[in-house]
Amino acid sequence: MGAFLIAAKTGAPLVPIAIRGSRSILRGDDWFPRRGAIWVTLFPPIHAEGVDWTVAIKLRDRAPRKSPFGLRRTRQDRRKAG
């Protein structure tokens, strides 16, 4: 919630991103990255309409829940899945 709250309090736009492929580059407890490709997708900015906690929650709800690759799962999605 930190980024959403900062965006709400400062009025700065929030730019959601999706990162794909990073797990194959830096696995588990490895200290050194492996060679490979990472894809980064930037989504359109989301602008805050206020400066309080409820605005931060609205920003969170407006942010994309899935990447264009369909691989990202949010904590809320994992809870629903059990």
matplotlib code that plots the C-alpha trace (Angstrom):
import matplotlib.pyplot as plt

x = [0.0, 3.0, 3.2, -0.5, -0.5, 2.5, 0.8, -2.4, -0.6, 1.7, -0.7, 2.0, 0.7, 1.2, 2.7, 2.0, 4.5, 4.6, 7.9, 8.2, 11.1, 13.0, 12.6, 14.6, 17.3, 17.7, 16.4, 15.6, 18.8, 21.2, 23.4, 24.4, 22.0, 21.9, 21.8, 18.3, 15.6, 13.3, 10.2, 9.0, 5.6, 4.5, 0.8, -0.9, -0.5, -3.2, -4.0, -5.1, -8.2, -7.6, -5.0, -6.2, -6.2, -9.5, -8.0, -5.0, -7.3, -9.2, -5.8, -5.0, -8.3, -7.8, -4.3, -4.1, -4.5, -2.8, 0.0, -0.6, 1.1, -1.6, 0.9, 0.8, -1.3, -2.0, -2.1, -5.9, -6.0, -3.9, -6.1, -9.2, -7.5, -6.9]
y = [0.0, 2.3, 3.5, 4.1, 6.1, 8.2, 8.9, 9.9, 12.2, 13.9, 14.0, 12.3, 9.9, 6.2, 4.3, 0.5, -1.9, -5.6, -7.5, -10.9, -13.3, -12.1, -15.4, -17.2, -14.6, -14.5, -17.6, -18.3, -17.9, -17.2, -14.2, -13.9, -13.4, -15.7, -14.6, -14.2, -11.9, -9.8, -8.0, -4.8, -3.4, 0.1, 0.8, 4.2, 6.5, 6.5, 9.9, 10.3, 12.3, 13.3, 12.9, 10.4, 6.6, 6.0, 7.6, 5.2, 2.2, 3.5, 3.8, 0.2, -1.0, 0.9, -0.6, -3.5, -6.9, -8.9, -8.3, -8.4, -11.9, -13.1, -14.5, -12.1, -13.1, -10.6, -11.6, -11.3, -13.7, -16.2, -15.9, -16.7, -19.7, -21.1]
z = [0.0, 0.4, -3.3, -3.4, -0.2, -1.3, -4.6, -2.9, -0.4, -2.9, -5.9, -8.1, -10.7, -10.1, -13.0, -12.6, -14.1, -14.8, -14.8, -16.4, -16.4, -13.3, -11.4, -14.0, -13.8, -10.0, -8.4, -4.8, -2.6, -5.5, -5.1, -8.8, -11.7, -14.6, -18.3, -19.7, -20.8, -18.6, -20.0, -18.4, -19.3, -18.3, -17.8, -18.2, -15.2, -12.6, -11.0, -7.4, -6.6, -3.1, -0.3, 2.3, 3.0, 1.1, -2.1, -1.7, -1.6, -4.7, -6.5, -5.5, -6.8, -10.1, -10.7, -13.1, -11.4, -14.1, -16.5, -20.2, -20.0, -17.6, -15.1, -12.2, -9.2, -6.4, -2.8, -2.9, -5.8, -3.9, -0.8, -3.0, -4.5, -1.0]

ax = plt.figure().add_subplot(projection="3d")
ax.plot(x, y, z, "-o")
ax.set_aspect("equal")
plt.show()
